[in-house]
Amino acid sequence: MTPNVGLGAQGPVERGWGLWLTSVLAVIIAGLFVGGRVAQRFTKRSGMGMDDYMIIAALLSSVVLSVTECQGQ
């Protein structure tokens, strides 16, 4: 089953593909930054604080949102 992202639709201009790609790239880039932050915390042995856990929770929420966007209808 392929995702319904507006590819090859006849009629009005569909921007589904561009929105999907932007969403996925934003989550990937955010994941890289969060991964770098967590790696820095472990490298300096400063431990993770509540803010780090909240950032990880927000990233997981973004991943879930992107996955549900990609499911199509």
Biopython code that builds the backbone (N, CA, C, O; Angstrom):
import numpy as np
from Bio.PDB.StructureBuilder import StructureBuilder

atoms = [
    (1, "MET", "N", (0.847, -1.180, 0.000)),
    (1, "MET", "CA", (0.000, 0.000, 0.000)),
    (1, "MET", "C", (0.889, 1.239, 0.000)),
    (1, "MET", "O", (1.730, 1.414, 0.882)),
    (2, "THR", "N", (0.698, 2.076, -0.976)),
    (2, "THR", "CA", (1.492, 3.296, -1.063)),
    (2, "THR", "C", (0.802, 4.430, -0.330)),
    (2, "THR", "O", (-0.426, 4.499, -0.295)),
    (3, "PRO", "N", (1.599, 5.327, 0.260)),
    (3, "PRO", "CA", (0.975, 6.456, 0.973)),
    (3, "PRO", "C", (0.274, 7.392, -0.002)),
    (3, "PRO", "O", (0.743, 7.592, -1.122)),
    (4, "ASN", "N", (-0.833, 7.956, 0.418)),
    (4, "ASN", "CA", (-1.593, 8.896, -0.387)),
    (4, "ASN", "C", (-1.066, 10.301, -0.105)),
    (4, "ASN", "O", (-1.531, 10.972, 0.817)),
    (5, "VAL", "N", (-0.097, 10.740, -0.900)),
    (5, "VAL", "CA", (0.513, 12.042, -0.661)),
    (5, "VAL", "C", (0.308, 12.992, -1.835)),
    (5, "VAL", "O", (1.063, 13.953, -1.982)),
    (6, "GLY", "N", (-0.680, 12.749, -2.659)),
    (6, "GLY", "CA", (-1.004, 13.679, -3.731)),
    (6, "GLY", "C", (-0.161, 13.517, -4.976)),
    (6, "GLY", "O", (-0.033, 14.459, -5.757)),
    (7, "LEU", "N", (0.414, 12.352, -5.178)),
    (7, "LEU", "CA", (1.230, 12.138, -6.377)),
    (7, "LEU", "C", (0.350, 11.796, -7.570)),
    (7, "LEU", "O", (-0.540, 10.951, -7.469)),
    (8, "GLY", "N", (0.592, 12.440, -8.678)),
    (8, "GLY", "CA", (-0.089, 12.111, -9.914)),
    (8, "GLY", "C", (-1.581, 12.395, -9.930)),
    (8, "GLY", "O", (-2.314, 11.787, -10.710)),
    (9, "ALA", "N", (-2.036, 13.289, -9.101)),
    (9, "ALA", "CA", (-3.464, 13.606, -9.072)),
    (9, "ALA", "C", (-3.820, 14.537, -10.223)),
    (9, "ALA", "O", (-3.080, 15.471, -10.533)),
    (10, "GLN", "N", (-4.951, 14.276, -10.846)),
    (10, "GLN", "CA", (-5.446, 15.145, -11.900)),
    (10, "GLN", "C", (-6.303, 16.236, -11.272)),
    (10, "GLN", "O", (-6.917, 16.020, -10.227)),
    (11, "GLY", "N", (-6.348, 17.384, -11.889)),
    (11, "GLY", "CA", (-7.188, 18.461, -11.377)),
    (11, "GLY", "C", (-6.363, 19.524, -10.677)),
    (11, "GLY", "O", (-5.295, 19.899, -11.161)),
    (12, "PRO", "N", (-6.851, 20.021, -9.528)),
    (12, "PRO", "CA", (-6.148, 21.105, -8.835)),
    (12, "PRO", "C", (-4.758, 20.671, -8.376)),
    (12, "PRO", "O", (-4.485, 19.485, -8.186)),
    (13, "VAL", "N", (-3.904, 21.654, -8.207)),
    (13, "VAL", "CA", (-2.530, 21.388, -7.782)),
    (13, "VAL", "C", (-2.542, 20.771, -6.393)),
    (13, "VAL", "O", (-3.156, 21.309, -5.471)),
    (14, "GLU", "N", (-1.858, 19.637, -6.247)),
    (14, "GLU", "CA", (-1.746, 18.945, -4.967)),
    (14, "GLU", "C", (-0.365, 19.224, -4.378)),
    (14, "GLU", "O", (0.646, 19.066, -5.062)),
    (15, "ARG", "N", (-0.321, 19.635, -3.122)),
    (15, "ARG", "CA", (0.956, 19.918, -2.470)),
    (15, "ARG", "C", (1.275, 18.875, -1.408)),
    (15, "ARG", "O", (2.141, 19.092, -0.560)),
    (16, "GLY", "N", (0.583, 17.753, -1.450)),
    (16, "GLY", "CA", (0.762, 16.707, -0.457)),
    (16, "GLY", "C", (2.188, 16.187, -0.381)),
    (16, "GLY", "O", (2.725, 15.998, 0.711)),
    (17, "TRP", "N", (2.804, 15.956, -1.535)),
    (17, "TRP", "CA", (4.158, 15.422, -1.572)),
    (17, "TRP", "C", (5.139, 16.379, -0.906)),
    (17, "TRP", "O", (5.979, 15.948, -0.116)),
    (18, "GLY", "N", (5.045, 17.658, -1.209)),
    (18, "GLY", "CA", (5.954, 18.646, -0.615)),
    (18, "GLY", "C", (5.759, 18.773, 0.885)),
    (18, "GLY", "O", (6.731, 18.908, 1.628)),
    (19, "LEU", "N", (4.507, 18.732, 1.341)),
    (19, "LEU", "CA", (4.240, 18.806, 2.778)),
    (19, "LEU", "C", (4.755, 17.568, 3.496)),
    (19, "LEU", "O", (5.315, 17.667, 4.588)),
    (20, "TRP", "N", (4.566, 16.398, 2.880)),
    (20, "TRP", "CA", (5.054, 15.162, 3.468)),
    (20, "TRP", "C", (6.572, 15.184, 3.581)),
    (20, "TRP", "O", (7.125, 14.840, 4.625)),
    (21, "LEU", "N", (7.240, 15.584, 2.519)),
    (21, "LEU", "CA", (8.702, 15.630, 2.518)),
    (21, "LEU", "C", (9.221, 16.619, 3.552)),
    (21, "LEU", "O", (10.190, 16.323, 4.251)),
    (22, "THR", "N", (8.599, 17.780, 3.661)),
    (22, "THR", "CA", (9.006, 18.779, 4.653)),
    (22, "THR", "C", (8.838, 18.237, 6.061)),
    (22, "THR", "O", (9.708, 18.432, 6.910)),
    (23, "SER", "N", (7.740, 17.566, 6.312)),
    (23, "SER", "CA", (7.483, 17.001, 7.642)),
    (23, "SER", "C", (8.534, 15.954, 8.005)),
    (23, "SER", "O", (9.077, 15.976, 9.110)),
    (24, "VAL", "N", (8.818, 15.053, 7.095)),
    (24, "VAL", "CA", (9.789, 13.991, 7.364)),
    (24, "VAL", "C", (11.188, 14.566, 7.554)),
    (24, "VAL", "O", (11.901, 14.153, 8.469)),
    (25, "LEU", "N", (11.589, 15.499, 6.718)),
    (25, "LEU", "CA", (12.920, 16.093, 6.857)),
    (25, "LEU", "C", (13.067, 16.872, 8.162)),
    (25, "LEU", "O", (14.126, 16.834, 8.789)),
    (26, "ALA", "N", (12.027, 17.567, 8.570)),
    (26, "ALA", "CA", (12.082, 18.312, 9.823)),
    (26, "ALA", "C", (12.264, 17.372, 11.009)),
    (26, "ALA", "O", (13.026, 17.674, 11.927)),
    (27, "VAL", "N", (11.574, 16.241, 10.997)),
    (27, "VAL", "CA", (11.713, 15.277, 12.090)),
    (27, "VAL", "C", (13.113, 14.653, 12.084)),
    (27, "VAL", "O", (13.694, 14.436, 13.147)),
    (28, "ILE", "N", (13.650, 14.367, 10.916)),
    (28, "ILE", "CA", (14.993, 13.793, 10.834)),
    (28, "ILE", "C", (16.033, 14.777, 11.352)),
    (28, "ILE", "O", (16.916, 14.400, 12.123)),
    (29, "ILE", "N", (15.934, 16.024, 10.936)),
    (29, "ILE", "CA", (16.890, 17.043, 11.396)),
    (29, "ILE", "C", (16.761, 17.265, 12.895)),
    (29, "ILE", "O", (17.767, 17.385, 13.594)),
    (30, "ALA", "N", (15.526, 17.322, 13.395)),
    (30, "ALA", "CA", (15.320, 17.477, 14.838)),
    (30, "ALA", "C", (15.914, 16.290, 15.590)),
    (30, "ALA", "O", (16.525, 16.463, 16.644)),
    (31, "GLY", "N", (15.736, 15.101, 15.057)),
    (31, "GLY", "CA", (16.313, 13.902, 15.684)),
    (31, "GLY", "C", (17.826, 13.962, 15.760)),
    (31, "GLY", "O", (18.420, 13.522, 16.744)),
    (32, "LEU", "N", (18.448, 14.502, 14.733)),
    (32, "LEU", "CA", (19.910, 14.654, 14.760)),
    (32, "LEU", "C", (20.348, 15.620, 15.850)),
    (32, "LEU", "O", (21.324, 15.359, 16.554)),
    (33, "PHE", "N", (19.646, 16.721, 15.994)),
    (33, "PHE", "CA", (19.988, 17.690, 17.030)),
    (33, "PHE", "C", (19.750, 17.127, 18.427)),
    (33, "PHE", "O", (20.567, 17.324, 19.326)),
    (34, "VAL", "N", (18.642, 16.434, 18.607)),
    (34, "VAL", "CA", (18.355, 15.837, 19.922)),
    (34, "VAL", "C", (19.383, 14.752, 20.231)),
    (34, "VAL", "O", (19.864, 14.652, 21.360)),
    (35, "GLY", "N", (19.716, 13.951, 19.240)),
    (35, "GLY", "CA", (20.746, 12.930, 19.434)),
    (35, "GLY", "C", (22.084, 13.544, 19.815)),
    (35, "GLY", "O", (22.785, 13.022, 20.682)),
    (36, "GLY", "N", (22.442, 14.649, 19.173)),
    (36, "GLY", "CA", (23.682, 15.345, 19.520)),
    (36, "GLY", "C", (23.655, 15.886, 20.934)),
    (36, "GLY", "O", (24.663, 15.838, 21.639)),
    (37, "ARG", "N", (22.522, 16.395, 21.348)),
    (37, "ARG", "CA", (22.389, 16.929, 22.706)),
    (37, "ARG", "C", (22.529, 15.823, 23.742)),
    (37, "ARG", "O", (23.226, 15.983, 24.745)),
    (38, "VAL", "N", (21.857, 14.691, 23.492)),
    (38, "VAL", "CA", (21.938, 13.569, 24.433)),
    (38, "VAL", "C", (23.359, 13.010, 24.473)),
    (38, "VAL", "O", (23.868, 12.680, 25.545)),
    (39, "ALA", "N", (23.997, 12.903, 23.313)),
    (39, "ALA", "CA", (25.378, 12.413, 23.276)),
    (39, "ALA", "C", (26.313, 13.338, 24.051)),
    (39, "ALA", "O", (27.216, 12.874, 24.747)),
    (40, "GLN", "N", (26.097, 14.636, 23.931)),
    (40, "GLN", "CA", (26.918, 15.600, 24.672)),
    (40, "GLN", "C", (26.709, 15.447, 26.174)),
    (40, "GLN", "O", (27.661, 15.556, 26.947)),
    (41, "ARG", "N", (25.472, 15.196, 26.591)),
    (41, "ARG", "CA", (25.181, 15.010, 28.024)),
    (41, "ARG", "C", (25.919, 13.791, 28.569)),
    (41, "ARG", "O", (26.442, 13.825, 29.683)),
    (42, "PHE", "N", (25.960, 12.715, 27.786)),
    (42, "PHE", "CA", (26.652, 11.513, 28.257)),
    (42, "PHE", "C", (28.170, 11.664, 28.175)),
    (42, "PHE", "O", (28.893, 11.117, 29.009)),
    (43, "THR", "N", (28.661, 12.406, 27.171)),
    (43, "THR", "CA", (30.099, 12.609, 27.029)),
    (43, "THR", "C", (30.646, 13.414, 28.195)),
    (43, "THR", "O", (31.697, 13.079, 28.741)),
    (44, "LYS", "N", (29.947, 14.472, 28.581)),
    (44, "LYS", "CA", (30.399, 15.314, 29.696)),
    (44, "LYS", "C", (29.985, 14.761, 31.055)),
    (44, "LYS", "O", (30.351, 15.305, 32.097)),
    (45, "ARG", "N", (29.215, 13.667, 31.030)),
    (45, "ARG", "CA", (28.727, 13.028, 32.252)),
    (45, "ARG", "C", (27.971, 13.998, 33.158)),
    (45, "ARG", "O", (28.041, 13.906, 34.383)),
    (46, "SER", "N", (27.256, 14.919, 32.539)),
    (46, "SER", "CA", (26.489, 15.885, 33.318)),
    (46, "SER", "C", (25.095, 15.369, 33.658)),
    (46, "SER", "O", (24.370, 15.989, 34.436)),
    (47, "GLY", "N", (24.729, 14.248, 33.082)),
    (47, "GLY", "CA", (23.417, 13.670, 33.359)),
    (47, "GLY", "C", (22.314, 14.386, 32.593)),
    (47, "GLY", "O", (22.481, 15.511, 32.121)),
    (48, "MET", "N", (21.204, 13.712, 32.485)),
    (48, "MET", "CA", (20.078, 14.284, 31.768)),
    (48, "MET", "C", (19.096, 14.871, 32.763)),
    (48, "MET", "O", (18.781, 14.262, 33.785)),
    (49, "GLY", "N", (18.622, 16.062, 32.448)),
    (49, "GLY", "CA", (17.646, 16.740, 33.300)),
    (49, "GLY", "C", (16.240, 16.573, 32.751)),
    (49, "GLY", "O", (16.023, 15.913, 31.735)),
    (50, "MET", "N", (15.305, 17.175, 33.436)),
    (50, "MET", "CA", (13.904, 17.099, 33.021)),
    (50, "MET", "C", (13.713, 17.715, 31.636)),
    (50, "MET", "O", (12.888, 17.236, 30.858)),
    (51, "ASP", "N", (14.468, 18.774, 31.320)),
    (51, "ASP", "CA", (14.341, 19.396, 30.005)),
    (51, "ASP", "C", (14.719, 18.432, 28.886)),
    (51, "ASP", "O", (14.105, 18.447, 27.820)),
    (52, "ASP", "N", (15.724, 17.596, 29.124)),
    (52, "ASP", "CA", (16.121, 16.614, 28.119)),
    (52, "ASP", "C", (15.017, 15.588, 27.881)),
    (52, "ASP", "O", (14.751, 15.203, 26.743)),
    (53, "TYR", "N", (14.378, 15.151, 28.960)),
    (53, "TYR", "CA", (13.284, 14.186, 28.815)),
    (53, "TYR", "C", (12.096, 14.809, 28.086)),
    (53, "TYR", "O", (11.419, 14.135, 27.310)),
    (54, "MET", "N", (11.844, 16.081, 28.331)),
    (54, "MET", "CA", (10.744, 16.763, 27.639)),
    (54, "MET", "C", (11.048, 16.920, 26.150)),
    (54, "MET", "O", (10.154, 16.792, 25.314)),
    (55, "ILE", "N", (12.303, 17.196, 25.823)),
    (55, "ILE", "CA", (12.702, 17.313, 24.414)),
    (55, "ILE", "C", (12.532, 15.977, 23.711)),
    (55, "ILE", "O", (12.046, 15.927, 22.581)),
    (56, "ILE", "N", (12.927, 14.896, 24.369)),
    (56, "ILE", "CA", (12.773, 13.567, 23.780)),
    (56, "ILE", "C", (11.289, 13.234, 23.600)),
    (56, "ILE", "O", (10.905, 12.666, 22.578)),
    (57, "ALA", "N", (10.458, 13.582, 24.576)),
    (57, "ALA", "CA", (9.017, 13.341, 24.455)),
    (57, "ALA", "C", (8.424, 14.130, 23.287)),
    (57, "ALA", "O", (7.574, 13.619, 22.558)),
    (58, "ALA", "N", (8.874, 15.374, 23.110)),
    (58, "ALA", "CA", (8.388, 16.186, 21.992)),
    (58, "ALA", "C", (8.821, 15.589, 20.656)),
    (58, "ALA", "O", (8.053, 15.588, 19.695)),
    (59, "LEU", "N", (10.051, 15.082, 20.598)),
    (59, "LEU", "CA", (10.528, 14.453, 19.367)),
    (59, "LEU", "C", (9.709, 13.208, 19.050)),
    (59, "LEU", "O", (9.344, 12.984, 17.896)),
    (60, "LEU", "N", (9.417, 12.401, 20.059)),
    (60, "LEU", "CA", (8.605, 11.208, 19.830)),
    (60, "LEU", "C", (7.205, 11.577, 19.359)),
    (60, "LEU", "O", (6.636, 10.890, 18.511)),
    (61, "SER", "N", (6.648, 12.651, 19.897)),
    (61, "SER", "CA", (5.341, 13.121, 19.441)),
    (61, "SER", "C", (5.394, 13.544, 17.979)),
    (61, "SER", "O", (4.462, 13.277, 17.222)),
    (62, "SER", "N", (6.472, 14.198, 17.581)),
    (62, "SER", "CA", (6.634, 14.608, 16.187)),
    (62, "SER", "C", (6.756, 13.400, 15.265)),
    (62, "SER", "O", (6.225, 13.405, 14.155)),
    (63, "VAL", "N", (7.450, 12.376, 15.722)),
    (63, "VAL", "CA", (7.586, 11.158, 14.920)),
    (63, "VAL", "C", (6.218, 10.507, 14.733)),
    (63, "VAL", "O", (5.872, 10.091, 13.628)),
    (64, "VAL", "N", (5.446, 10.421, 15.806)),
    (64, "VAL", "CA", (4.101, 9.825, 15.713)),
    (64, "VAL", "C", (3.229, 10.634, 14.761)),
    (64, "VAL", "O", (2.498, 10.058, 13.955)),
    (65, "LEU", "N", (3.294, 11.948, 14.842)),
    (65, "LEU", "CA", (2.513, 12.792, 13.944)),
    (65, "LEU", "C", (2.915, 12.568, 12.490)),
    (65, "LEU", "O", (2.051, 12.461, 11.620)),
    (66, "SER", "N", (4.202, 12.498, 12.221)),
    (66, "SER", "CA", (4.665, 12.278, 10.836)),
    (66, "SER", "C", (4.241, 10.917, 10.331)),
    (66, "SER", "O", (3.878, 10.780, 9.163)),
    (67, "VAL", "N", (4.278, 9.906, 11.186)),
    (67, "VAL", "CA", (3.857, 8.566, 10.764)),
    (67, "VAL", "C", (2.371, 8.554, 10.422)),
    (67, "VAL", "O", (1.964, 7.942, 9.434)),
    (68, "THR", "N", (1.565, 9.224, 11.230)),
    (68, "THR", "CA", (0.133, 9.253, 10.942)),
    (68, "THR", "C", (-0.173, 10.066, 9.695)),
    (68, "THR", "O", (-1.132, 9.765, 8.986)),
    (69, "GLU", "N", (0.626, 11.094, 9.414)),
    (69, "GLU", "CA", (0.451, 11.855, 8.168)),
    (69, "GLU", "C", (0.768, 10.982, 6.965)),
    (69, "GLU", "O", (0.139, 11.123, 5.916)),
    (70, "CYS", "N", (1.720, 10.095, 7.099)),
    (70, "CYS", "CA", (2.156, 9.262, 5.977)),
    (70, "CYS", "C", (1.223, 8.080, 5.709)),
    (70, "CYS", "O", (1.337, 7.436, 4.666)),
    (71, "GLN", "N", (0.313, 7.785, 6.621)),
    (71, "GLN", "CA", (-0.572, 6.645, 6.457)),
    (71, "GLN", "C", (-1.575, 6.833, 5.334)),
    (71, "GLN", "O", (-1.985, 5.856, 4.706)),
    (72, "GLY", "N", (-1.975, 8.055, 5.071)),
    (72, "GLY", "CA", (-2.958, 8.302, 4.005)),
    (72, "GLY", "C", (-4.358, 7.913, 4.456)),
    (72, "GLY", "O", (-4.580, 7.541, 5.608)),
    (73, "GLN", "N", (-5.288, 8.008, 3.528)),
    (73, "GLN", "CA", (-6.682, 7.669, 3.855)),
    (73, "GLN", "C", (-7.213, 6.646, 2.907)),
    (73, "GLN", "O", (-8.368, 6.237, 3.023)),
]
sb = StructureBuilder()
sb.init_structure("model")
sb.init_model(0)
sb.init_chain("A")
sb.init_seg("    ")
for serial, (resi, resn, name, xyz) in enumerate(atoms, 1):
    if name == "N":
        sb.init_residue(resn, " ", resi, " ")
    sb.init_atom(name, np.array(xyz, "f"), 0.0, 1.0, " ", f" {name:<3s}", serial, name[0])
structure = sb.get_structure()
